[in-house]
């Protein structure tokens, strides 16, 4: 997953297991890009939750407009 990749690269940097400056720069680029993607994903989820009358119950998404129409 994206988080796994971020953690792996961060651990390599922290443990100083990347031998060259080029590899360290590449790893920092990976962290930046993946963090940006995750931020974008979280923003989309927050926007969806604000704009939709949707809730999650017992792991299932429930659209309140549909539920109210059926009741």
N, C-alpha and C positions, 0 to 999 in steps of 0.2 A: 504494500500500500504506500501511499504518499508519505504517511507519517513514519513508516518503517524506513523508507529511503532517507528521510530527513534525519532520523535518529542515527542510522548507520554512518552517514557522512559526518555528522556532528561528532560521533564517537571517534571516528578515524582522525579527525582534526584535533580533538581534545587529547587523544593518546599519542599525538605526533607520529602517526603511522603512515603518513603520506610523505614520501621521500623528497619529492621535488616541489619547487615553488609553483610550477605549472599545474601539478595535481591539486595543490592546495587552492589555487585560484579557481580551477574547474569545480572543485567541491563546494567552494563558497557560492559559485554560480548556481549549482544544483540546489543548494539550500535556499537561495534567494528565489529562484523560479518556483520551487515547490511550495514555499511559504506564501508566495503571491497567489498561486493556484488555490491553496487552502483558504486563504483570506477571501478570495472571490467566491468560493463555494459557500463559506459561512455567510457572506453578505447576501448571496442569493437565497439561502435558507431563511435568513432573517426577513428579507423582503417578502418572500412567500408567506411567512407566518403573519406578517403585518397586513398584507393585502388580501389574504384569503380567510374565510371563516372555516378553517380546518383545524381539527384537533387530533391528537394521537391518543388512543386508548388501547391498552393491552397490546401494544405493538402494531396496531392497525390504524391507518389514516381514515378519518371520518370527516367527510365534507358536510358541514352543518346545514348548508342550503339544501342538499339532497335529502338529508335526514328529515329536515322540517317539512319538505314537500311530501315525503312518504307518510308522515304521521297524520 
